[in-house]
Amino acid sequence: MSFNIIEATKDHATGILGLIKELAEYEKMADQVKVTEEQLANDLENKAVLGYVAEKNGNLVGMLLFYYAYSTWQGQYIHMEDLYIRESFRRSGLGRLLWRKLAQNAREKNFEVTVECSRLCKSDKNPKGGSLFRMTEEQIDKLASSPSKSSDSA
């Protein structure tokens, strides 16, 4: 299955907001989405949020949103905010393609990547989750250099 992976722009705001709403439905938090299409377009244009979108036959079928953050001890890094793939495109390798694109960006800028892993990091010792996972330089290099199982273009 072939996807077109491109940098998100303000012109994608309508489609991205649709994906955000689908994600919120999936998480059973639909009433929590407050961002408007206009706000999202402005945020994309002003680089308050960045991302990659995946297109298939001209339709958005996935997204990965992130932003640049700053640590006073380590400098600038990338925080991956959300990854969402439409249900019919899951298990196609698309999530990995989007992650790989983010890793390539991080490697190019020599930034670390963090992601909040609230559900993934739940355990007996940490029942609420909420841990922050930080990718190492080695993990970023490995992912950025990984071959894709699906074709993509950037």
DSSP file (Angstrom, degrees, kcal/mol; ACC not computed):
  #  RESIDUE AA STRUCTURE BP1 BP2  ACC     N-H-->O    O-->H-N    N-H-->O    O-->H-N    TCO  KAPPA ALPHA  PHI   PSI    X-CA   Y-CA   Z-CA
    1    1 A M              0   0    0      0, 0.0   150,-0.6     0, 0.0     2,-0.4   0.000 360.0 360.0 360.0 132.4    0.0    0.0    0.0
    2    2 A S  E     -a  151   0A   0    148,-0.2     2,-0.3   150,-0.0   150,-0.2  -0.839 360.0-177.6-107.1 135.6    1.5    3.4   -1.0
    3    3 A F  E     -a  152   0A   0    148,-2.2     2,-0.7    -2,-0.4   150,-0.6  -0.924  26.1-131.4-127.8 153.4    1.0    6.6    0.9
    4    4 A N  E     -aB 153  55A   0     51,-2.5    51,-2.7    -2,-0.3     2,-0.6  -0.938  24.0-163.4-103.1 113.7    2.1   10.2    0.4
    5    5 A I  E     + B   0  54A   0    148,-1.6     2,-0.3    -2,-0.7    49,-0.2  -0.883  20.6 163.3-101.3 118.5    3.7   11.5    3.6
    6    6 A I  E     - B   0  53A   0     47,-2.4    47,-2.8    -2,-0.6     2,-0.2  -0.905  43.8 -90.4-134.3 161.0    4.0   15.3    3.6
    7    7 A E  E     - B   0  52A   0     -2,-0.3    45,-0.3   147,-0.3     2,-0.2  -0.496  49.8-111.9 -69.1 135.6    4.6   18.1    6.1
    8    8 A A        -     0   0    0     43,-3.0    43,-0.3    -2,-0.2     2,-0.3  -0.465  39.9-178.4 -70.5 138.4    1.3   19.4    7.5
    9    9 A T    >   -     0   0    0     -2,-0.2     3,-2.1    41,-0.1     4,-0.2  -0.779  46.6 -93.4-127.2 173.9    0.4   23.0    6.5
   10   10 A K  G >  S+     0   0    0      1,-0.3     3,-1.6    -2,-0.3     4,-0.3   0.786 121.7  67.8 -59.9 -25.7   -2.5   25.3    7.3
   11   11 A D  G 3  S+     0   0    0      1,-0.3    -1,-0.3     2,-0.1     3,-0.3   0.670  95.6  55.7 -68.2 -15.1   -4.3   23.9    4.2
   12   12 A H  G <> S+     0   0    0     -3,-2.1     4,-3.0     1,-0.2     5,-0.3   0.420  75.9 103.9 -92.7   0.3   -4.6   20.5    6.0
   13   13 A A  H <> S+     0   0    0     -3,-1.6     4,-2.7     1,-0.2     5,-0.2   0.870  78.4  50.5 -54.7 -43.5   -6.4   22.0    9.0
   14   14 A T  H  > S+     0   0    0     -3,-0.3     4,-1.8    -4,-0.3    -1,-0.2   0.949 115.8  41.5 -60.5 -49.3   -9.8   20.7    8.0
   15   15 A G  H  > S+     0   0    0     -4,-0.2     4,-1.9     2,-0.2    -2,-0.2   0.889 115.1  50.3 -66.9 -39.9   -8.6   17.2    7.4
   16   16 A I  H  X S+     0   0    0     -4,-3.0     4,-2.8     2,-0.2    -1,-0.2   0.918 108.4  52.5 -65.6 -42.4   -6.4   17.1   10.5
   17   17 A L  H  X S+     0   0    0     -4,-2.7     4,-2.4    -5,-0.3    -1,-0.2   0.893 107.3  53.4 -61.0 -37.8   -9.3   18.4   12.7
   18   18 A G  H  X S+     0   0    0     -4,-1.8     4,-2.0    -5,-0.2    -1,-0.2   0.916 110.7  46.1 -60.2 -42.6  -11.3   15.5   11.3
   19   19 A L  H  X S+     0   0    0     -4,-1.9     4,-2.6     2,-0.2    -2,-0.2   0.886 110.2  53.8 -67.2 -38.8   -8.6   13.1   12.4
   20   20 A I  H  X S+     0   0    0     -4,-2.8     4,-2.6     1,-0.2    -2,-0.2   0.916 109.4  48.6 -60.6 -42.6   -8.3   14.7   15.8
   21   21 A K  H  X S+     0   0    0     -4,-2.4     4,-2.2     2,-0.2    -1,-0.2   0.882 110.4  50.8 -66.6 -37.7  -12.1   14.3   16.3
   22   22 A E  H  X S+     0   0    0     -4,-2.0     4,-2.6     2,-0.2    -2,-0.2   0.920 110.7  49.5 -63.5 -42.6  -11.8   10.6   15.2
   23   23 A L  H  X S+     0   0    0     -4,-2.6     4,-2.4     1,-0.2    -2,-0.2   0.922 110.0  50.8 -60.8 -44.7   -9.0   10.1   17.7
   24   24 A A  H  <>S+     0   0    0     -4,-2.6     5,-3.6     2,-0.2     6,-0.4   0.893 110.3  49.4 -61.7 -39.8  -11.1   11.8   20.5
   25   25 A E  H ><5S+     0   0    0     -4,-2.2     3,-1.5     4,-0.2    -2,-0.2   0.938 110.4  50.8 -61.6 -46.6  -14.0    9.5   19.6
   26   26 A Y  H 3<5S+     0   0    0     -4,-2.6    -2,-0.2     1,-0.3    -1,-0.2   0.880 112.5  46.3 -57.9 -40.2  -11.6    6.5   19.8
   27   27 A E  T 3<5S-     0   0    0     -4,-2.4    -1,-0.3    -5,-0.2    -2,-0.2   0.433 114.2-119.7 -82.8   0.7  -10.4    7.6   23.2
   28   28 A K  T < 5S+     0   0    0     -3,-1.5    -3,-0.2    -4,-0.3    -2,-0.1   0.889  87.6 108.9  59.3  41.9  -14.0    8.2   24.3
   29   29 A M    > < +     0   0    0     -5,-3.6     3,-2.4    -6,-0.1     4,-0.4  -0.089  24.2 135.9-135.1  33.0  -13.1   11.9   24.9
   30   30 A A  G >  S+     0   0    0     -6,-0.4     3,-1.1     1,-0.3    -5,-0.1   0.818  70.8  59.6 -56.8 -33.1  -15.0   13.6   22.0
   31   31 A D  G 3  S+     0   0    0      1,-0.2    -1,-0.3    -7,-0.1    -2,-0.0   0.562  94.0  68.0 -73.5  -6.1  -16.3   16.3   24.3
   32   32 A Q  G <  S+     0   0    0     -3,-2.4     2,-0.7    -8,-0.1    -1,-0.2   0.604  70.1 104.2 -88.9 -12.8  -12.7   17.4   25.1
   33   33 A V    <   +     0   0    0     -3,-1.1   -12,-0.0    -4,-0.4    -3,-0.0  -0.604  32.7 154.5 -76.0 113.8  -11.9   18.7   21.6
   34   34 A K        +     0   0    0     -2,-0.7    -1,-0.2     2,-0.1    -2,-0.0   0.592  34.0 108.1-112.3 -20.0  -11.9   22.5   21.8
   35   35 A V        -     0   0    0      1,-0.1     2,-0.2     4,-0.1     3,-0.0  -0.339  57.7-146.3 -64.8 140.0   -9.6   23.5   19.0
   36   36 A T     >  -     0   0    0      1,-0.1     4,-2.6    -2,-0.0     5,-0.2  -0.606  24.5-110.7-101.1 165.8  -11.3   25.0   16.0
   37   37 A E  H  > S+     0   0    0     -2,-0.2     4,-2.5     1,-0.2     5,-0.2   0.908 120.0  50.3 -60.7 -42.0  -10.3   24.7   12.3
   38   38 A E  H  > S+     0   0    0      2,-0.2     4,-2.4     1,-0.2    -1,-0.2   0.922 111.6  47.1 -63.8 -44.7   -9.3   28.4   12.3
   39   39 A Q  H  > S+     0   0    0      2,-0.2     4,-2.9     1,-0.2    -2,-0.2   0.921 112.8  49.3 -63.3 -43.7   -7.2   28.0   15.4
   40   40 A L  H  X S+     0   0    0     -4,-2.6     4,-2.6     2,-0.2     5,-0.2   0.911 110.3  50.6 -63.0 -42.6   -5.5   24.9   14.1
   41   41 A A  H  X S+     0   0    0     -4,-2.5     4,-2.4     2,-0.2    -1,-0.2   0.924 113.1  46.2 -60.8 -44.5   -4.8   26.6   10.8
   42   42 A N  H  X S+     0   0    0     -4,-2.4     4,-2.6     2,-0.2     6,-0.2   0.908 112.0  50.9 -63.8 -42.3   -3.2   29.5   12.6
   43   43 A D  H  <>S+     0   0    0     -4,-2.9     5,-2.2     2,-0.2     6,-1.2   0.883 112.0  47.2 -64.8 -38.2   -1.2   27.2   14.9
   44   44 A L  H ><5S+     0   0    0     -4,-2.6     3,-0.8     3,-0.2    -1,-0.2   0.917 113.6  47.8 -67.2 -43.0    0.1   25.3   11.9
   45   45 A E  H 3<5S+     0   0    0     -4,-2.4    -2,-0.2     1,-0.2    -1,-0.2   0.884 115.1  45.0 -65.1 -38.2    1.0   28.5   10.1
   46   46 A N  T 3<5S-     0   0    0     -4,-2.6    -1,-0.2    -5,-0.2    -2,-0.2   0.415 111.5-120.9 -87.1   1.7    2.7   29.9   13.2
   47   47 A K  T < 5S+     0   0    0     -3,-0.8    21,-0.3    -4,-0.3    -3,-0.2   0.748  73.4 132.4  64.6  26.3    4.5   26.6   13.8
   48   48 A A  S   <S+     0   0    0     -5,-2.2     2,-0.4     1,-0.3    -4,-0.2   0.818  84.0  20.0 -71.0 -31.2    3.0   26.2   17.3
   49   49 A V  S    S-     0   0    0     -6,-1.2    -2,-0.3    -9,-0.1     2,-0.3  -0.989  77.4-174.9-133.7 144.2    2.2   22.7   16.2
   50   50 A L  E     + C   0  66A   0     16,-3.3    16,-2.7    -2,-0.4     2,-0.3  -0.793  13.8 144.4-128.3 172.3    3.9   20.8   13.4
   51   51 A G  E     - C   0  65A   0    -43,-0.3   -43,-3.0    -2,-0.3     2,-0.4  -0.993  39.7-103.6 175.7 179.7    3.3   17.5   11.8
   52   52 A Y  E     -BC   7  64A   0     12,-2.2    12,-2.3    -2,-0.3     2,-0.4  -0.978  26.4-158.2-127.4 141.7    3.1   15.0    9.0
   53   53 A V  E     -BC   6  63A   0    -47,-2.8   -47,-2.4    -2,-0.4     2,-0.5  -0.908   9.8-139.5-119.3 151.3    0.0   13.8    7.2
   54   54 A A  E     -BC   5  62A   0      8,-2.6     7,-3.0    -2,-0.4     8,-1.0  -0.938  18.2-163.9-111.5 128.2   -0.5   10.7    5.2
   55   55 A E  E     -BC   4  60A   0    -51,-2.7   -51,-2.5    -2,-0.5     2,-0.4  -0.876  11.2-177.3-112.4 144.9   -2.5   10.9    2.0
   56   56 A K  E >  S- C   0  59A   0      3,-2.3     3,-1.7    -2,-0.4   -53,-0.1  -0.954  80.1 -16.0-138.7 118.5   -4.0    8.0    0.1
   57   57 A N  T 3  S-     0   0    0     -2,-0.4     3,-0.1     1,-0.3   -54,-0.0   0.864 129.7 -52.6  53.5  39.4   -5.9    8.9   -3.1
   58   58 A G  T 3  S+     0   0    0      1,-0.2     2,-0.4   -54,-0.0    -1,-0.3   0.447 116.4 110.4  81.6   0.5   -6.1   12.6   -2.1
   59   59 A N  E <  S-C   56   0A   0     -3,-1.7    -3,-2.3   -44,-0.0     2,-0.4  -0.875  72.3-117.4-111.1 141.5   -7.6   11.8    1.3
   60   60 A L  E     +C   55   0A   0     -2,-0.4    -5,-0.2    -5,-0.2     3,-0.1  -0.628  38.4 165.0 -74.2 127.3   -5.9   12.3    4.7
   61   61 A V  E     +     0   0A   0     -7,-3.0    25,-2.9    -2,-0.4     2,-0.3   0.421  60.3  11.1-122.7  -4.3   -5.7    8.9    6.4
   62   62 A G  E     -CD  54  85A   0     -8,-1.0    -8,-2.6    23,-0.2    -1,-0.3  -0.983  55.9-167.0-167.6 160.9   -3.2    9.5    9.2
   63   63 A M  E     -CD  53  84A   0     21,-2.5    21,-2.5    -2,-0.3     2,-0.4  -0.991  12.0-161.0-151.6 154.6   -1.3   12.2   11.1
   64   64 A L  E     -CD  52  83A   0    -12,-2.3   -12,-2.2    -2,-0.3     2,-0.4  -0.948  19.8-166.2-135.7 117.3    1.6   12.6   13.5
   65   65 A L  E     +CD  51  82A   0     17,-2.9    16,-2.2    -2,-0.4    17,-1.5  -0.836  16.2 156.0-107.8 143.1    1.6   15.9   15.3
   66   66 A F  E     -CD  50  80A   0    -16,-2.7   -16,-3.3    -2,-0.4     2,-0.3  -0.933  21.3-154.0-151.5 171.8    4.5   17.3   17.3
   67   67 A Y  E     - D   0  79A   0     12,-1.9    12,-3.0    -2,-0.3     2,-0.5  -0.977  27.6-105.5-147.9 161.5    6.0   20.5   18.6
   68   68 A Y  E     - D   0  78A   0    -21,-0.3    10,-0.2    -2,-0.3     2,-0.2  -0.762  41.1-179.9 -89.1 133.1    9.5   21.8   19.6
   69   69 A A  E     - D   0  77A   0      8,-2.9     8,-2.1    -2,-0.5     2,-0.4  -0.689  17.1-129.9-123.4 177.0   10.0   22.1   23.3
   70   70 A Y  E     - D   0  76A   0      6,-0.2     2,-0.5    -2,-0.2     6,-0.2  -0.994   9.2-163.6-140.0 133.8   13.0   23.2   25.4
   71   71 A S  E  >  - D   0  75A   0      4,-2.1     4,-2.9    -2,-0.4    -2,-0.0  -0.960  18.9-143.9-111.1 129.0   14.8   21.8   28.3
   72   72 A T  T  4 S+     0   0    0     -2,-0.5    -1,-0.1     1,-0.2     4,-0.1   0.733 103.0  41.1 -64.8 -19.7   17.0   24.2   30.3
   73   73 A W  T  4 S+     0   0    0      2,-0.1    -1,-0.2     1,-0.0    -3,-0.0   0.774 129.9  22.5 -95.9 -30.9   19.5   21.3   30.8
   74   74 A Q  T  4 S-     0   0    0      1,-0.3    -2,-0.2     3,-0.0     2,-0.1   0.524  97.1-132.0-118.5  -8.0   19.5   19.7   27.4
   75   75 A G  E  <  -D   71   0A   0     -4,-2.9    -4,-2.1    36,-0.0    -1,-0.3  -0.475  57.0  -4.0  89.1-162.0   18.3   22.3   24.9
   76   76 A Q  E     +D   70   0A   0     -6,-0.2    36,-0.4    -2,-0.1     2,-0.3  -0.358  64.7 164.5 -72.8 145.3   15.6   22.0   22.2
   77   77 A Y  E     -D   69   0A   0     -8,-2.1    -8,-2.9    34,-0.2     2,-0.5  -0.921  36.1-103.4-148.6 172.8   13.9   18.7   21.5
   78   78 A I  E     -De  68 113A   0     34,-2.9    36,-2.7    -2,-0.3     2,-0.6  -0.881  23.0-159.5-104.8 131.5   10.8   17.3   19.8
   79   79 A H  E     -De  67 114A   0    -12,-3.0   -12,-1.9    -2,-0.5     2,-0.6  -0.955  13.3-143.3-110.4 117.8    7.7   16.2   21.7
   80   80 A M  E     -De  66 115A   0     34,-3.0    36,-0.6    -2,-0.6   -14,-0.3  -0.699  21.3-180.0 -79.8 118.3    5.5   13.9   19.7
   81   81 A E  E     -     0   0A   0    -16,-2.2     2,-0.3    -2,-0.6   -15,-0.2   0.934  55.6  -4.4 -88.3 -52.6    1.9   14.8   20.7
   82   82 A D  E     -D   65   0A   0    -17,-1.5   -17,-2.9     2,-0.0     2,-0.4  -1.000  44.9-168.4-150.1 144.9   -0.4   12.5   18.7
   83   83 A L  E     +D   64   0A   0     -2,-0.3     2,-0.4   -19,-0.2   -19,-0.2  -0.999  19.3 171.7-129.2 127.8   -0.3    9.8   16.1
   84   84 A Y  E     -D   63   0A   0    -21,-2.5   -21,-2.5    -2,-0.4     2,-0.4  -0.992  12.4-174.8-143.0 133.7   -3.6    8.7   14.6
   85   85 A I  E     -D   62   0A   0     -2,-0.4   -23,-0.2   -23,-0.2     5,-0.1  -0.990  36.5-108.7-123.9 130.7   -4.3    6.3   11.7
   86   86 A R    >   -     0   0    0    -25,-2.9     3,-2.4    -2,-0.4     4,-0.5  -0.307  36.0-113.2 -56.9 143.7   -7.8    5.8   10.3
   87   87 A E  G >  S+     0   0    0      1,-0.3     3,-1.4     2,-0.2    -1,-0.1   0.834 113.5  56.4 -52.2 -42.8   -9.0    2.3   11.2
   88   88 A S  G 3  S+     0   0    0      1,-0.3    -1,-0.3     3,-0.0    -2,-0.1   0.619 110.1  47.5 -69.8  -9.7   -9.1    0.9    7.7
   89   89 A F  G X  S+     0   0    0     -3,-2.4     3,-0.9   -28,-0.2     5,-0.5   0.356  83.8 116.4-111.4   3.8   -5.4    1.8    7.3
   90   90 A R  T <  S+     0   0    0     -3,-1.4    -4,-0.0    -4,-0.5    -3,-0.0  -0.385  73.1  28.0 -70.7 153.3   -4.0    0.4   10.5
   91   91 A R  T 3  S+     0   0    0     -2,-0.1    -1,-0.2     1,-0.1    -4,-0.0   0.707  91.0 107.1  66.7  23.3   -1.5   -2.5   10.3
   92   92 A S  S <  S-     0   0    0     -3,-0.9    -2,-0.1    58,-0.0    -1,-0.1   0.443  98.2-104.5-104.1  -3.4   -0.4   -1.2    6.9
   93   93 A G  S  > S+     0   0    0     -4,-0.1     4,-1.8    56,-0.1    57,-0.2   0.409  88.5 121.7  92.8  -0.7    3.0    0.2    8.1
   94   94 A L  H  >  +     0   0    0     -5,-0.5     4,-2.4     1,-0.2     5,-0.2   0.897  69.0  54.1 -65.6 -41.6    1.7    3.7    8.0
   95   95 A G  H  > S+     0   0    0      1,-0.2     4,-2.5     2,-0.2    -1,-0.2   0.916 109.3  49.2 -57.9 -42.7    2.3    4.5   11.7
   96   96 A R  H  > S+     0   0    0      2,-0.2     4,-2.7     1,-0.2    -1,-0.2   0.879 108.3  53.9 -64.8 -38.1    5.9    3.4   11.2
   97   97 A L  H  X S+     0   0    0     -4,-1.8     4,-2.1     2,-0.2    -2,-0.2   0.918 110.6  46.1 -61.8 -43.5    6.3    5.6    8.2
   98   98 A L  H  X S+     0   0    0     -4,-2.4     4,-1.9     2,-0.2    -2,-0.2   0.915 113.7  48.3 -66.6 -42.8    5.1    8.6   10.1
   99   99 A W  H  X S+     0   0    0     -4,-2.5     4,-2.6    -5,-0.2    -2,-0.2   0.904 110.3  52.8 -62.0 -41.1    7.4    7.8   13.1
  100  100 A R  H  X S+     0   0    0     -4,-2.7     4,-2.5     1,-0.2    -2,-0.2   0.905 106.7  52.2 -62.3 -41.3   10.3    7.3   10.7
  101  101 A K  H  X S+     0   0    0     -4,-2.1     4,-1.9     1,-0.2    -1,-0.2   0.907 110.9  47.6 -61.4 -42.1    9.7   10.7    9.2
  102  102 A L  H  X S+     0   0    0     -4,-1.9     4,-2.5     2,-0.2    -2,-0.2   0.910 110.9  51.2 -65.6 -41.5    9.8   12.3   12.6
  103  103 A A  H  X S+     0   0    0     -4,-2.6     4,-2.8     2,-0.2    -2,-0.2   0.880 107.8  52.7 -63.4 -38.3   13.0   10.4   13.5
  104  104 A Q  H  X S+     0   0    0     -4,-2.5     4,-2.3     2,-0.2    -1,-0.2   0.906 109.8  49.0 -63.5 -40.6   14.6   11.7   10.3
  105  105 A N  H  X S+     0   0    0     -4,-1.9     4,-1.8     2,-0.2    -2,-0.2   0.934 112.7  47.6 -61.7 -47.5   13.6   15.2   11.3
  106  106 A A  H  X>S+     0   0    0     -4,-2.5     5,-2.4     1,-0.2     4,-1.1   0.908 112.2  49.1 -62.5 -43.1   15.1   14.7   14.8
  107  107 A R  H  <5S+     0   0    0     -4,-2.8     3,-0.4     1,-0.2    -1,-0.2   0.913 109.4  52.3 -63.7 -42.4   18.3   13.2   13.4
  108  108 A E  H  <5S+     0   0    0     -4,-2.3    -1,-0.2     1,-0.2    -2,-0.2   0.869 118.4  36.5 -60.8 -37.9   18.7   16.0   11.0
  109  109 A K  H  <5S-     0   0    0     -4,-1.8    -1,-0.2    -5,-0.1    -2,-0.2   0.504 107.5-123.9 -93.1  -5.7   18.4   18.6   13.8
  110  110 A N  T  <5 +     0   0    0     -4,-1.1     2,-0.3    -3,-0.4    -3,-0.2   0.902  62.4 145.8  59.6  43.4   20.2   16.4   16.4
  111  111 A F      < -     0   0    0     -5,-2.4    -1,-0.2    -6,-0.2   -34,-0.2  -0.768  48.4-124.7-106.4 152.7   17.2   16.6   18.7
  112  112 A E        -     0   0    0    -36,-0.4   -34,-2.9    -2,-0.3     2,-0.4  -0.487  23.0-135.2 -82.8 166.4   15.9   14.1   21.1
  113  113 A V  E     -eF  78 135A   0     22,-0.6    22,-3.1   -36,-0.2     2,-0.3  -0.992  19.1-172.5-125.6 132.9   12.2   12.9   20.8
  114  114 A T  E     -eF  79 134A   0    -36,-2.7   -34,-3.0    -2,-0.4     2,-0.3  -0.888   2.3-174.6-119.3 156.1    9.9   12.5   23.8
  115  115 A V  E     -eF  80 133A   0     18,-2.0    18,-2.9    -2,-0.3     2,-0.4  -0.975  27.4-123.8-148.5 135.6    6.4   11.1   23.9
  116  116 A E  E     - F   0 132A   0    -36,-0.6    16,-0.2    -2,-0.3     2,-0.2  -0.645  25.1-171.8 -74.5 129.1    3.9   10.9   26.7
  117  117 A C     >  +     0   0    0     14,-2.8     4,-2.4    -2,-0.4    14,-0.5  -0.440  21.8 154.1-124.1  61.0    3.0    7.3   27.2
  118  118 A S  T  4 S+     0   0    0     11,-0.2    -1,-0.2     1,-0.2    13,-0.1   0.900  80.2  29.5 -58.7 -47.3    0.1    7.4   29.7
  119  119 A R  T >4 S+     0   0    0      1,-0.2     3,-1.0    -3,-0.2    -1,-0.2   0.872 121.2  52.1 -81.5 -36.1   -1.5    4.1   28.6
  120  120 A L  T 34 S+     0   0    0      1,-0.2    -2,-0.2    -4,-0.1    -1,-0.2   0.774 109.5  49.9 -70.4 -25.6    1.6    2.4   27.4
  121  121 A C  T 3< S+     0   0    0     -4,-2.4     8,-0.3    10,-0.1    -1,-0.2   0.273  77.7 126.9-100.9  11.4    3.5    3.0   30.7
  122  122 A K    <   +     0   0    0     -3,-1.0     2,-0.3     6,-0.1     6,-0.1  -0.454  29.0 146.9 -69.2 140.4    0.9    1.8   33.1
  123  123 A S        -     0   0    0      3,-1.2     6,-0.2    -2,-0.1     3,-0.2  -0.933  64.0 -86.8-157.5 177.3    2.1   -0.8   35.6
  124  124 A D  S    S+     0   0    0     -2,-0.3    -1,-0.1     1,-0.2    -2,-0.0   0.882 130.5  44.1 -60.1 -37.5    1.6   -1.9   39.2
  125  125 A K  S    S+     0   0    0      1,-0.3    -1,-0.2     2,-0.1    -3,-0.1   0.698 126.6  31.4 -80.3 -19.3    4.2    0.7   40.3
  126  126 A N    >   +     0   0    0     -3,-0.2     3,-1.5     1,-0.1    -3,-1.2  -0.559  68.8 166.4-136.7  68.4    2.7    3.4   38.1
  127  127 A P  T 3  S+     0   0    0      0, 0.0    -1,-0.1     0, 0.0     3,-0.1   0.736  77.6  49.4 -64.3 -23.5   -1.0    2.7   37.8
  128  128 A K  T 3  S-     0   0    0      1,-0.3     2,-0.2    -7,-0.1    -6,-0.1   0.589  93.4-153.7 -88.9 -10.2   -1.9    6.1   36.3
  129  129 A G    <   +     0   0    0     -3,-1.5    -1,-0.3    -8,-0.3   -11,-0.2  -0.529  41.4 143.1  71.7-141.0    0.8    5.9   33.6
  130  130 A G        +     0   0    0      1,-0.2   -12,-0.2    -2,-0.2    -1,-0.1   0.592  27.0 149.8  83.9  10.5    1.9    9.4   32.6
  131  131 A S        -     0   0    0    -14,-0.5   -14,-2.8   -13,-0.1     2,-0.6  -0.427  44.2-128.9 -75.3 153.5    5.5    8.5   32.1
  132  132 A L  E     -F  116   0A   0    -16,-0.2     2,-0.5    -2,-0.1   -16,-0.2  -0.911  17.5-153.2-104.0 124.3    7.6   10.4   29.5
  133  133 A F  E     -F  115   0A   0    -18,-2.9   -18,-2.0    -2,-0.6     2,-0.5  -0.852   7.0-162.1 -99.2 129.0    9.5    8.2   27.1
  134  134 A R  E     -F  114   0A   0     -2,-0.5     2,-0.3   -20,-0.2   -20,-0.2  -0.952  13.4-136.9-114.6 122.6   12.7    9.8   25.6
  135  135 A M  E     -F  113   0A   0    -22,-3.1   -22,-0.6    -2,-0.5     2,-0.1  -0.576  20.3-131.4 -76.8 136.4   14.2    8.2   22.5
  136  136 A T     >  -     0   0    0     -2,-0.3     4,-2.5   -24,-0.1     5,-0.2  -0.374  24.2-107.0 -80.0 165.4   17.9    7.9   22.5
  137  137 A E  H  > S+     0   0    0      1,-0.2     4,-2.7     2,-0.2     5,-0.2   0.888 122.8  52.7 -58.8 -39.2   20.1    9.0   19.7
  138  138 A E  H  > S+     0   0    0      2,-0.2     4,-2.4     1,-0.2    -1,-0.2   0.907 109.5  47.9 -64.1 -42.2   20.7    5.3   18.8
  139  139 A Q  H  > S+     0   0    0      2,-0.2     4,-2.3     1,-0.2     5,-0.2   0.898 112.3  49.5 -65.9 -40.1   16.9    4.6   18.7
  140  140 A I  H  X S+     0   0    0     -4,-2.5     4,-3.1     2,-0.2     5,-0.2   0.938 111.9  48.4 -63.6 -46.6   16.3    7.7   16.5
  141  141 A D  H  X S+     0   0    0     -4,-2.7     4,-1.9     1,-0.2    -2,-0.2   0.917 111.7  49.8 -59.2 -44.4   19.1    6.7   14.1
  142  142 A K  H  < S+     0   0    0     -4,-2.4     4,-0.5     1,-0.2    -1,-0.2   0.922 115.8  41.7 -62.4 -44.8   17.7    3.1   13.9
  143  143 A L  H >< S+     0   0    0     -4,-2.3     3,-0.9     1,-0.2    -2,-0.2   0.911 113.2  52.5 -69.6 -42.2   14.2    4.3   13.2
  144  144 A A  H 3< S+     0   0    0     -4,-3.1    -1,-0.2     1,-0.2    -2,-0.2   0.824 115.4  42.2 -63.7 -30.6   15.2    7.1   10.8
  145  145 A S  T 3< S+     0   0    0     -4,-1.9    -1,-0.2    -5,-0.2    -2,-0.2   0.474  87.8 120.2 -94.2  -3.2   17.3    4.6    8.8
  146  146 A S    <   -     0   0    0     -3,-0.9     2,-0.1    -4,-0.5    -3,-0.1  -0.320  67.6-115.5 -67.2 142.0   14.7    1.8    8.8
  147  147 A P        -     0   0    0      0, 0.0     2,-0.3     0, 0.0    -1,-0.1  -0.465  31.4-119.2 -72.6 149.2   13.4    0.5    5.5
  148  148 A S        -     0   0    0      1,-0.1     4,-0.1    -2,-0.1   -55,-0.0  -0.653  10.7-155.4 -90.1 147.2    9.7    1.1    4.9
  149  149 A K  S    S+     0   0    0     -2,-0.3     2,-0.3   -56,-0.2    -1,-0.1   0.643  89.2  45.6 -89.2 -18.3    7.3   -1.8    4.4
  150  150 A S  S    S-     0   0    0    -57,-0.2     2,-0.2    -3,-0.0  -148,-0.2  -0.900  95.7-111.2-117.4 151.0    5.1    0.6    2.5
  151  151 A S  E     +a    2   0A   0   -150,-0.6  -148,-2.2    -2,-0.3     2,-0.3  -0.556  41.6 171.8 -81.1 149.5    6.2    3.1    0.0
  152  152 A D  E     -a    3   0A   0     -2,-0.2     2,-0.3  -150,-0.2  -148,-0.2  -0.974  21.5-148.9-148.9 162.4    6.1    6.7    0.8
  153  153 A S  E      a    4   0A   0   -150,-0.6  -148,-1.6    -2,-0.3    -2,-0.0  -0.969 360.0 360.0-131.8 152.0    7.2   10.0   -0.6
  154  154 A A              0   0    0     -2,-0.3  -147,-0.3  -150,-0.1    -1,-0.1   0.409 360.0 360.0-119.4 360.0    8.2   13.1    1.3
